[in-house]
Amino acid sequence: MRDRGIRQIGWSYVAASAVLLFFVAALSAQAAEEGGNAATERANEIFKWINFAIVAAVLLWLFAKKLPAVFRGNAEKISSAITKATAAKEEAERQVREAEAKLANLQREIAALEATARRETIEEGERIRVVAQNDAKKVGIAAQAEIEAAERAARLELKALAASLAVEGAESQLAKQLTPAAQETLLDTFVKSMEGRPN
């Protein structure tokens, strides 16, 4: 701000000097007209240089007044754009790092899931095999029990059949051997055995 004020004061002196030079040149030109042709040419030459100096001073003053603000504005825009671009670049780099970390974690998670799935598959296969063996043993035990029960039932049925056949055979033998005379002899023997017993 202070530099700007100093520059404005400096340009004011330049403008005042240019105006003073213009008056001096105008006076010289008038004196030269009175003094002769050679002096006129010289005065014209000086006047052209003074006009050039005045125009140059005015242009420099205008540029010094307007251009720094324009340049400052452009510099601020460029600085702002650079700051935004830097922030955008840092954000993009952060997102890339996060994506790479997630990708690395994803690969580890996939490997862990595959290992877990393999382990669980092996464990489930083992569990199914044990259950199948236990079921097979139970079926074997149940089949053996049924066989033994059927065998016992068959033996009992066979014994009953044998007993029934033995009774039938004995009855038929007894019927053949038990004639009326044999029956009478048996009855007499029974009665005699009862008689010898005390009441």
FIDREN-575522 format. One line per 5 residues: for each residue x negated, y, z negated of N, C-alpha, C, O. Coordinates in Angstrom, 3 decimals, decimal comma. Atoms other than C-alpha are relative to their C-alpha. Layout:
<recs>
X Y Z X Y Z X Y Z X Y Z ~ ...
</recs>
This chain:
<recs>
-0,833 -1,184 0,000 0,000 0,000 0,000 -0,877 1,246 0,000 -0,621 2,203 0,732 ~ 0,919 -1,132 0,087 -2,841 2,352 -0,924 -0,738 0,180 1,315 -0,916 1,307 1,775 ~ 0,709 -0,060 -1,288 -4,731 1,468 2,303 0,899 0,600 1,069 0,446 1,344 1,939 ~ -0,948 -0,508 -0,989 -1,621 2,243 4,282 0,132 1,523 -0,123 0,163 2,227 0,885 ~ -0,090 -1,451 0,235 -1,323 5,716 2,698 -1,248 0,705 0,494 -1,169 1,776 1,096
1,262 -0,598 -0,449 -4,999 6,411 3,385 -0,035 0,048 1,522 -0,480 1,033 2,110 ~ -0,020 0,034 -1,464 -4,535 5,339 7,011 0,913 1,076 0,563 0,579 1,719 1,559 ~ -0,932 -1,030 -0,483 -1,532 7,647 7,420 -0,614 1,397 -0,117 -0,465 2,227 0,780 ~ 0,670 -1,304 0,176 -3,504 10,596 6,017 -1,071 0,177 1,070 -1,207 1,258 1,644 ~ 1,054 -0,055 -1,016 -6,396 9,761 8,373 0,572 0,310 1,370 0,015 1,099 2,134
-0,605 -0,236 -1,321 -4,073 9,656 11,364 0,592 1,418 0,071 0,648 2,018 1,144 ~ -0,503 -1,385 0,006 -2,560 12,961 10,333 -1,128 0,969 0,332 -0,934 1,917 1,094 ~ 1,156 -0,845 -0,319 -6,045 14,532 10,401 -0,374 -0,119 1,468 -0,721 0,867 2,118 ~ 0,333 0,198 -1,421 -6,677 12,996 13,800 0,976 0,777 0,860 0,570 1,455 1,804 ~ -1,013 -0,714 -0,796 -3,386 14,394 15,137 -0,220 1,507 -0,089 -0,131 2,208 0,919
0,235 -1,446 0,174 -4,129 17,852 13,665 -1,235 0,434 0,782 -1,244 1,500 1,397 ~ 1,225 -0,309 -0,735 -7,633 17,767 15,156 0,278 0,028 1,486 -0,247 0,867 2,219 ~ -0,323 0,051 -1,433 -6,188 16,802 18,514 0,751 1,249 0,415 0,483 1,811 1,478 ~ -0,760 -1,221 -0,325 -3,741 19,714 18,431 -0,943 1,192 0,024 -0,853 2,032 0,919 ~ 0,985 -1,085 0,043 -6,574 22,077 17,440 -0,870 -0,014 1,242 -1,136 1,032 1,835
0,799 0,120 -1,208 -8,681 20,768 20,280 0,785 0,459 1,225 0,243 1,089 2,133 ~ -0,855 -0,398 -1,117 -5,756 21,295 22,622 0,028 1,522 0,115 -0,089 2,069 1,212 ~ -0,018 -1,460 -0,022 -5,553 24,964 21,609 -1,347 0,562 0,439 -1,410 1,524 1,204 ~ 1,339 -0,451 -0,384 -9,310 25,368 21,939 -0,187 -0,185 1,501 -0,737 0,683 2,179 ~ 0,139 0,269 -1,431 -9,188 23,809 25,369 0,835 0,971 0,807 0,413 1,449 1,860
-0,857 -0,946 -0,719 -6,294 26,015 26,386 -0,665 1,372 0,047 -0,651 2,036 1,084 ~ 0,684 -1,283 0,037 -8,227 29,099 25,269 -1,206 -0,017 0,923 -1,472 0,963 1,620 ~ 1,163 0,112 -0,874 -11,323 27,869 27,074 0,419 0,063 1,452 -0,249 0,679 2,282 ~ -0,482 0,016 -1,379 -9,316 27,277 30,197 0,372 1,404 0,428 0,099 1,803 1,560 ~ -0,377 -1,370 -0,336 -7,954 30,793 30,078 -1,248 0,854 0,195 -1,304 1,684 1,102
1,234 -0,762 -0,121 -11,424 32,203 29,550 -0,725 -0,387 1,276 -1,353 0,457 1,915 ~ 0,666 0,484 -1,197 -12,736 30,129 32,378 0,646 0,581 1,243 -0,044 0,899 2,211 ~ -0,674 -0,603 -1,157 -10,122 31,454 34,761 -0,524 1,407 0,216 -0,707 1,873 1,341 ~ 0,500 -1,359 -0,095 -11,369 34,850 33,985 -1,473 0,001 0,400 -1,932 0,957 1,025 ~ 1,426 0,021 -0,212 -15,012 33,796 34,256 -0,427 -0,507 1,360 -1,545 -0,195 1,768
0,415 0,425 -1,320 -15,094 32,142 37,635 0,392 -1,430 0,313 0,988 -2,155 -0,484 ~ -0,410 1,281 -0,574 -14,656 29,094 39,691 -0,757 -1,156 -0,629 -0,128 -2,171 -0,927 ~ 0,793 1,082 0,591 -17,491 26,936 38,253 0,436 -0,231 -1,426 0,552 -1,359 -1,905 ~ -0,458 0,132 1,377 -16,361 27,686 34,796 1,381 -0,615 -0,003 1,715 -1,343 -0,938 ~ -1,346 0,553 -0,078 -12,811 26,782 35,886 -0,056 -1,514 0,160 0,692 -2,254 -0,480
0,126 1,455 -0,192 -13,867 23,385 37,081 -0,463 -0,670 -1,275 0,016 -1,741 -1,646 ~ 0,510 0,566 1,249 -15,773 22,794 33,900 1,104 -0,005 -1,046 1,255 -0,977 -1,785 ~ -1,097 -0,088 0,962 -12,805 23,949 31,825 1,065 -1,050 0,325 1,621 -1,682 -0,574 ~ -0,973 1,045 -0,396 -10,487 21,675 33,851 -0,471 -1,393 -0,446 0,308 -2,226 -0,910 ~ 0,567 1,287 0,409 -12,814 18,793 33,157 0,163 -0,186 -1,506 0,570 -1,250 -1,974
-0,128 0,062 1,462 -12,848 19,599 29,440 1,467 -0,183 -0,366 1,799 -0,962 -1,259 ~ -1,429 0,104 0,273 -9,074 20,036 29,499 0,520 -1,418 0,248 1,341 -1,918 -0,521 ~ -0,411 1,393 -0,286 -8,617 16,573 31,101 -0,433 -0,916 -1,130 0,311 -1,796 -1,563 ~ 0,493 0,849 1,079 -10,800 15,041 28,411 0,761 0,254 -1,302 1,007 -0,659 -2,089 ~ -0,779 -0,321 1,198 -8,902 16,867 25,712 1,381 -0,636 0,110 1,876 -1,214 -0,858
-1,307 0,652 -0,207 -5,581 15,684 27,214 -0,105 -1,511 -0,228 0,756 -2,119 -0,864 ~ 0,200 1,437 0,197 -6,964 12,143 27,326 -0,149 -0,314 -1,485 0,426 -1,280 -1,987 ~ 0,215 0,211 1,437 -8,110 12,450 23,704 1,311 0,138 -0,763 1,584 -0,634 -1,682 ~ -1,284 -0,189 0,689 -4,693 13,772 22,637 0,909 -1,198 0,239 1,493 -1,746 -0,696 ~ -0,863 1,161 -0,319 -2,807 11,007 24,476 -0,521 -1,239 -0,710 0,257 -2,013 -1,268
0,586 1,163 0,674 -5,242 8,414 23,111 0,261 0,062 -1,498 0,579 -0,953 -2,117 ~ -0,235 -0,148 1,435 -4,882 9,830 19,585 1,453 -0,285 -0,336 1,745 -0,940 -1,336 ~ -1,426 0,256 0,255 -1,072 9,787 19,841 0,292 -1,487 0,121 0,996 -2,066 -0,706 ~ -0,210 1,444 -0,164 -1,129 6,240 21,182 -0,588 -0,778 -1,174 0,052 -1,685 -1,705 ~ 0,620 0,671 1,143 -3,559 5,148 18,460 0,829 0,203 -1,267 1,018 -0,716 -2,063
-0,834 -0,277 1,176 -1,403 6,867 15,852 1,268 -0,848 0,016 1,650 -1,418 -1,006 ~ -1,221 0,821 -0,104 1,753 5,113 17,161 -0,311 -1,475 -0,264 0,396 -2,159 -1,004 ~ 0,365 1,402 0,211 -0,016 1,768 17,323 -0,367 -0,263 -1,452 0,005 -1,291 -2,019 ~ 0,402 0,180 1,395 -1,523 2,267 13,873 1,209 0,024 -0,917 1,213 -0,620 -1,966 ~ -1,189 -0,091 0,837 1,901 3,125 12,514 0,913 -1,216 0,179 1,446 -1,746 -0,796
-0,985 1,068 -0,284 3,975 0,406 14,222 -0,603 -1,402 0,020 -0,001 -2,338 -0,506 ~ 0,555 1,350 -0,202 1,644 -2,500 15,039 -0,325 -0,744 -1,291 -0,081 -1,949 -1,342 ~ 0,288 0,791 1,207 0,490 -3,395 11,478 1,246 -0,676 -0,572 1,184 -1,813 -1,040 ~ -1,233 0,619 0,501 4,109 -3,977 10,448 0,388 -1,193 0,869 0,799 -2,237 0,362 ~ -0,328 1,104 -0,918 4,686 -6,103 13,565 -0,942 -1,167 -0,243 -0,514 -2,315 -0,360
0,966 1,063 0,249 1,455 -8,014 12,995 0,237 -0,663 -1,352 0,139 -1,884 -1,474 ~ -0,266 0,544 1,326 2,273 -8,413 9,297 1,226 -0,918 0,044 1,227 -2,004 -0,537 ~ -1,209 0,824 -0,126 5,759 -9,692 10,175 -0,297 -1,314 0,705 0,153 -2,379 0,282 ~ 0,374 1,229 -0,714 4,301 -12,139 12,707 -0,855 -0,900 -0,877 -0,682 -2,119 -0,885 ~ 0,860 0,786 0,887 1,655 -13,215 10,198 0,836 -0,688 -1,082 0,598 -1,848 -1,420
-0,866 0,604 1,026 4,344 -13,771 7,548 0,821 -1,142 0,592 0,992 -2,186 -0,039 ~ -0,772 1,074 -0,652 6,453 -15,778 10,032 -0,876 -1,228 0,240 -0,471 -2,362 -0,014 ~ 0,918 1,116 -0,264 3,443 -17,864 11,033 -0,367 -0,695 -1,306 -0,410 -1,923 -1,370 ~ 0,345 0,583 1,308 2,464 -18,347 7,371 1,162 -0,815 -0,546 0,974 -1,908 -1,080 ~ -1,189 0,723 0,464 6,024 -19,337 6,504 0,175 -1,301 0,784 0,481 -2,347 0,212
-0,128 1,208 -0,826 6,128 -21,765 9,444 -1,059 -1,030 -0,377 -0,782 -2,229 -0,414 ~ 1,075 0,923 0,404 2,763 -23,240 8,381 0,342 -0,647 -1,341 0,142 -1,847 -1,527 ~ -0,381 0,536 1,320 4,004 -23,615 4,781 1,092 -1,049 0,142 1,035 -2,115 -0,471 ~ -1,089 0,971 -0,204 7,205 -25,306 5,967 -0,512 -1,261 0,678 -0,128 -2,372 0,310 ~ 0,548 1,168 -0,700 5,277 -27,561 8,336 -0,827 -0,855 -0,944 -0,770 -2,083 -0,892
0,804 0,745 0,977 2,863 -28,495 5,537 0,896 -0,772 -0,965 0,634 -1,933 -1,281 ~ -0,944 0,676 0,908 5,773 -29,276 3,200 0,680 -1,166 0,710 0,848 -2,237 0,127 ~ -0,647 1,073 -0,763 7,494 -31,307 5,936 -0,961 -1,164 0,216 -0,574 -2,329 0,129 ~ 1,011 1,041 -0,193 4,250 -33,178 6,630 -0,200 -0,795 -1,287 -0,265 -2,024 -1,256 ~ 0,178 0,684 1,284 3,773 -33,950 2,918 1,203 -0,883 -0,318 1,044 -1,996 -0,819
-1,217 0,795 0,242 7,395 -35,133 2,647 0,008 -1,242 0,892 0,348 -2,337 0,445 ~ 0,046 1,146 -0,923 6,977 -37,333 5,732 -1,034 -1,022 -0,464 -0,791 -2,228 -0,422 ~ 1,024 0,924 0,511 3,745 -38,777 4,307 0,487 -0,726 -1,238 0,226 -1,918 -1,402 ~ -0,554 0,639 1,203 5,504 -39,426 0,977 1,006 -1,089 0,391 1,004 -2,179 -0,181 ~ -0,981 0,987 -0,449 8,347 -41,196 2,796 -0,683 -1,211 0,633 -0,246 -2,347 0,448
0,746 1,115 -0,601 5,838 -43,268 4,781 -0,613 -0,864 -1,100 -0,561 -2,091 -1,030 ~ 0,579 0,772 1,111 4,055 -44,252 1,539 1,072 -0,823 -0,706 0,855 -1,990 -1,033 ~ -1,093 0,732 0,656 7,393 -45,183 -0,058 0,437 -1,182 0,857 0,658 -2,279 0,346 ~ -0,419 1,076 -0,901 8,372 -47,210 3,013 -1,026 -1,130 -0,001 -0,660 -2,305 -0,017 ~ 1,037 1,030 0,039 5,007 -49,008 2,991 0,046 -0,775 -1,311 -0,120 -1,995 -1,323
-0,091 0,679 1,309 5,369 -49,752 -0,734 1,206 -0,926 -0,032 1,127 -2,052 -0,521 ~ -1,196 0,849 -0,031 8,904 -51,031 -0,200 -0,226 -1,216 0,883 0,216 -2,316 0,552 ~ 0,278 1,111 -0,897 7,715 -53,165 2,703 -0,890 -1,028 -0,690 -0,653 -2,232 -0,594 ~ 0,880 0,925 0,731 4,913 -54,627 0,580 0,790 -0,729 -1,081 0,641 -1,939 -1,248 ~ -0,838 0,628 1,026 7,388 -55,250 -2,267 0,970 -0,988 0,634 1,224 -2,056 0,078
-0,953 0,873 -0,682 9,854 -56,755 0,214 -0,663 -1,310 0,382 -0,072 -2,379 0,226 ~ 0,713 1,224 -0,368 7,247 -59,209 1,467 -0,270 -0,848 -1,237 -0,150 -2,072 -1,186 ~ 0,209 0,757 1,244 6,400 -60,171 -2,135 1,311 -0,621 -0,476 1,335 -1,771 -0,913 ~ -1,293 0,518 0,436 10,099 -60,540 -2,959 0,432 -1,174 0,870 0,973 -2,155 0,361 ~ -0,353 1,109 -0,902 10,647 -62,731 0,131 -0,800 -1,239 -0,371 -0,246 -2,336 -0,441
0,840 1,134 0,391 7,702 -64,939 -0,870 0,489 -0,602 -1,320 0,540 -1,822 -1,471 ~ -0,496 0,492 1,293 9,046 -65,163 -4,442 1,322 -0,743 0,178 1,539 -1,791 -0,430 ~ -1,284 0,663 -0,248 12,540 -66,015 -3,170 -0,199 -1,351 0,676 0,481 -2,322 0,342 ~ 0,278 1,276 -0,663 11,124 -68,707 -0,872 -0,534 -1,021 -1,000 -0,124 -2,181 -0,984 ~ 0,564 0,908 1,007 9,110 -70,205 -3,750 1,095 -0,474 -0,962 1,158 -1,652 -1,311
-1,106 0,355 0,898 12,170 -70,104 -6,031 0,950 -0,980 0,679 1,394 -1,953 0,069 ~ -0,911 0,886 -0,739 14,339 -71,704 -3,335 -0,602 -1,392 0,137 0,097 -2,392 -0,027 ~ 0,648 1,308 -0,107 11,767 -74,473 -2,784 0,044 -0,738 -1,338 0,372 -1,923 -1,396 ~ 0,003 0,620 1,337 11,472 -75,107 -6,537 1,402 -0,486 -0,372 1,574 -1,600 -0,866 ~ -1,374 0,393 0,333 15,258 -75,124 -6,994 0,467 -1,172 0,846 1,210 -2,027 0,363
-0,370 1,120 -0,869 15,665 -77,469 -4,004 -0,590 -1,296 -0,530 0,082 -2,326 -0,575 ~ 0,653 1,197 0,546 13,136 -79,897 -5,487 0,696 -0,424 -1,295 0,979 -1,605 -1,498 ~ -0,670 0,316 1,270 14,776 -79,652 -8,934 1,389 -0,584 0,244 1,787 -1,546 -0,414 ~ -1,357 0,494 -0,293 18,254 -80,148 -7,453 -0,059 -1,407 0,587 0,758 -2,264 0,252 ~ 0,166 1,350 -0,564 17,050 -83,136 -5,418 -0,298 -1,020 -1,091 0,252 -2,121 -1,096
0,344 0,897 1,117 15,518 -84,664 -8,562 1,223 -0,250 -0,883 1,478 -1,376 -1,310 ~ -1,201 0,156 0,828 18,699 -83,986 -10,541 1,010 -0,930 0,685 1,600 -1,798 0,042 ~ -0,944 0,856 -0,736 20,841 -85,581 -7,819 -0,476 -1,449 -0,006 0,329 -2,369 -0,146 ~ 0,530 1,366 0,021 18,500 -88,604 -7,692 0,239 -0,658 -1,359 0,629 -1,823 -1,432 ~ -0,217 0,543 1,348 18,714 -89,038 -11,490 1,480 -0,317 -0,211 1,830 -1,370 -0,743
-1,448 0,238 0,141 22,514 -88,657 -11,412 0,407 -1,227 0,804 1,201 -2,041 0,333 ~ -0,334 1,153 -0,837 22,717 -91,176 -8,555 -0,477 -1,303 -0,651 0,227 -2,313 -0,636 ~ 0,493 1,197 0,689 20,518 -93,635 -10,476 0,884 -0,343 -1,199 1,228 -1,504 -1,417 ~ -0,868 0,244 1,160 22,635 -93,187 -13,614 1,351 -0,553 0,446 1,880 -1,493 -0,148 ~ -1,281 0,497 -0,512 25,821 -93,630 -11,588 -0,132 -1,435 0,498 0,757 -2,259 0,284
0,217 1,365 -0,494 24,354 -96,723 -9,928 -0,101 -0,982 -1,175 0,442 -2,085 -1,126 ~ 0,101 0,860 1,184 23,441 -98,138 -13,353 1,373 -0,223 -0,621 1,728 -1,339 -0,999 ~ -1,351 0,122 0,575 26,942 -97,376 -14,647 0,866 -0,922 0,848 1,600 -1,759 0,323 ~ -0,781 0,872 -0,894 28,494 -99,005 -11,579 -0,452 -1,440 -0,166 0,371 -2,355 -0,201 ~ 0,534 1,361 0,192 26,174 -102,011 -12,040 0,494 -0,600 -1,310 0,900 -1,761 -1,365
-0,459 0,472 1,318 27,083 -102,261 -15,736 1,492 -0,314 0,047 1,937 -1,341 -0,467 ~ -1,444 0,231 -0,106 30,783 -101,916 -14,965 0,292 -1,248 0,832 1,173 -2,036 0,491 ~ -0,203 1,189 -0,848 30,530 -104,527 -12,190 -0,364 -1,254 -0,775 0,338 -2,262 -0,695 ~ 0,411 1,159 0,801 28,634 -106,883 -14,533 1,068 -0,326 -1,049 1,387 -1,492 -1,282 ~ -1,044 0,223 1,006 31,299 -106,376 -17,223 1,238 -0,616 0,643 1,866 -1,516 0,086
-1,168 0,570 -0,687 34,038 -107,058 -14,709 -0,247 -1,450 0,393 0,639 -2,298 0,285 ~ 0,338 1,376 -0,375 32,228 -110,155 -13,481 0,088 -0,902 -1,226 0,659 -1,991 -1,165 ~ -0,037 0,811 1,232 31,776 -111,402 -17,066 1,436 -0,203 -0,469 1,811 -1,297 -0,893 ~ -1,401 0,127 0,413 35,421 -110,656 -17,868 0,734 -0,982 0,906 1,519 -1,809 0,442 ~ -0,642 0,923 -0,948 36,527 -112,456 -14,705 -0,466 -1,425 -0,252 0,312 -2,373 -0,145
0,542 1,325 0,285 34,221 -115,349 -15,583 0,654 -0,588 -1,256 1,032 -1,759 -1,281 ~ -0,659 0,466 1,234 35,662 -115,551 -19,137 1,446 -0,393 0,291 1,930 -1,431 -0,160 ~ -1,397 0,294 -0,331 39,184 -115,378 -17,747 0,087 -1,296 0,795 0,991 -2,106 0,586 ~ -0,004 1,229 -0,809 38,332 -118,091 -15,236 -0,270 -1,211 -0,883 0,350 -2,260 -0,708 ~ 0,291 1,119 0,903 36,830 -120,278 -17,990 1,221 -0,344 -0,853 1,599 -1,505 -1,015
-1,192 0,245 0,815 39,856 -119,773 -20,208 1,089 -0,657 0,831 1,766 -1,585 0,389 ~ -1,029 0,594 -0,877 42,119 -120,518 -17,294 -0,356 -1,446 0,327 0,506 -2,323 0,374 ~ 0,453 1,352 -0,295 39,995 -123,542 -16,444 0,205 -0,904 -1,208 0,625 -2,052 -1,061 ~ -0,212 0,792 1,214 40,108 -124,710 -20,098 1,477 -0,315 -0,176 1,863 -1,437 -0,505 ~ -1,438 0,226 0,146 43,857 -124,195 -20,185 0,479 -1,037 1,008 1,288 -1,910 0,693
-0,380 0,964 -1,043 44,202 -126,080 -16,928 -0,491 -1,397 -0,377 0,228 -2,385 -0,221 ~ 0,557 1,300 0,399 41,904 -128,844 -18,209 0,814 -0,584 -1,158 1,109 -1,778 -1,197 ~ -0,790 0,480 1,138 43,865 -129,011 -21,461 1,360 -0,470 0,476 1,867 -1,506 0,045 ~ -1,312 0,376 -0,514 47,123 -129,067 -19,566 -0,085 -1,323 0,750 0,772 -2,196 0,610 ~ 0,173 1,256 -0,743 45,798 -131,772 -17,267 -0,281 -1,166 -0,960 0,175 -2,288 -0,737
0,310 1,047 0,976 44,447 -133,702 -20,281 1,263 -0,440 -0,728 1,483 -1,627 -0,972 ~ -1,253 0,340 0,697 47,801 -133,478 -22,051 0,894 -0,811 0,939 1,489 -1,817 0,552 ~ -0,838 0,729 -0,970 49,604 -134,549 -18,905 -0,538 -1,422 0,204 0,215 -2,395 0,257 ~ 0,622 1,330 -0,179 47,103 -137,382 -18,410 0,249 -0,875 -1,219 0,553 -2,061 -1,098 ~ -0,214 0,753 1,226 47,431 -138,398 -22,046 1,450 -0,439 -0,105 1,757 -1,558 -0,516
-1,420 0,354 0,050 51,207 -138,254 -21,808 0,305 -1,154 0,942 1,036 -2,089 0,613 ~ -0,290 1,091 -0,947 51,212 -140,396 -18,736 -0,623 -1,304 -0,480 -0,028 -2,371 -0,326 ~ 0,631 1,202 0,534 48,749 -142,822 -20,338 0,808 -0,527 -1,190 1,031 -1,729 -1,339 ~ -0,771 0,394 1,168 50,751 -142,809 -23,522 1,346 -0,606 0,418 1,821 -1,593 -0,143 ~ -1,287 0,529 -0,470 53,956 -143,311 -21,640 -0,197 -1,387 0,566 0,671 -2,247 0,411
0,247 1,329 -0,562 52,392 -146,261 -19,862 -0,276 -0,992 -1,118 0,196 -2,128 -1,070 ~ 0,393 0,923 1,054 50,983 -147,770 -23,014 1,065 -0,094 -1,084 1,092 -1,083 -1,816 ~ -0,982 -0,010 1,079 53,871 -146,905 -25,303 1,283 -0,720 0,495 2,255 -0,091 0,916 ~ -1,167 0,809 -0,363 56,275 -149,641 -24,511 0,878 -0,058 -1,234 0,432 0,329 -2,314 ~ -0,862 0,081 1,170 59,254 -150,251 -26,794 -0,605 -0,865 -1,086 -0,400 -0,563 -2,261
0,586 0,877 1,013 57,359 -153,008 -28,587 -1,129 0,723 -0,701 -1,290 0,591 -1,914 ~ 1,111 -0,734 0,585 54,314 -150,770 -29,109 0,533 1,107 -0,879 -0,053 1,424 -1,914 ~ -0,610 -1,063 0,796 56,564 -148,012 -30,378 0,463 -0,576 -1,338 0,293 0,057 -2,380 ~ -0,499 0,622 1,217 58,094 -150,371 -32,906 -1,167 -0,357 -0,910 -1,044 -0,206 -2,125 ~ 1,182 0,351 0,773 54,663 -151,526 -34,079 -0,560 1,268 -0,634 -0,965 1,240 -1,796
0,512 -1,281 0,507 53,558 -147,904 -34,512 0,888 0,501 -1,125 0,400 0,992 -2,143 ~ -0,937 -0,465 1,006 56,655 -147,061 -36,459 -0,153 -0,832 -1,270 -0,146 -0,282 -2,371 ~ 0,182 0,865 1,166 56,182 -150,075 -38,758 -1,298 0,367 -0,716 -1,315 0,425 -1,946 ~ 1,296 -0,351 0,580 52,553 -149,120 -39,355 0,125 1,312 -0,754 -0,466 1,476 -1,821 ~ -0,162 -1,305 0,624 53,588 -145,588 -40,198 0,795 -0,155 -1,292 0,441 0,420 -2,322
-0,854 0,175 1,178 56,269 -146,667 -42,607 -0,815 -0,731 -1,089 -0,720 -0,364 -2,261 ~ 0,783 0,722 0,982 53,920 -149,084 -44,341 -1,035 0,937 -0,643 -1,287 0,846 -1,845 ~ 0,999 -0,915 0,555 51,303 -146,356 -44,764 0,678 0,995 -0,940 0,047 1,456 -1,891 ~ -0,722 -0,938 0,849 53,925 -144,094 -46,325 0,422 -0,674 -1,287 0,523 -0,046 -2,342 ~ -0,441 0,702 1,193 55,025 -146,720 -48,695 -1,112 -0,109 -1,022 -0,837 -0,029 -2,220
1,108 0,172 0,919 51,641 -147,170 -50,246 -0,407 1,319 -0,636 -1,250 1,295 -1,532 ~ 0,375 -1,296 0,527 51,381 -143,433 -51,024 0,904 0,349 -1,174 2,095 0,039 -1,151 ~ -0,871 -0,439 1,083 52,611 -142,011 -54,292 0,694 1,295 0,404 0,133 2,064 1,184 ~ -0,791 -1,191 -0,334 55,211 -139,280 -54,024 -0,630 1,184 -0,553 -0,119 2,291 -0,383
</recs>
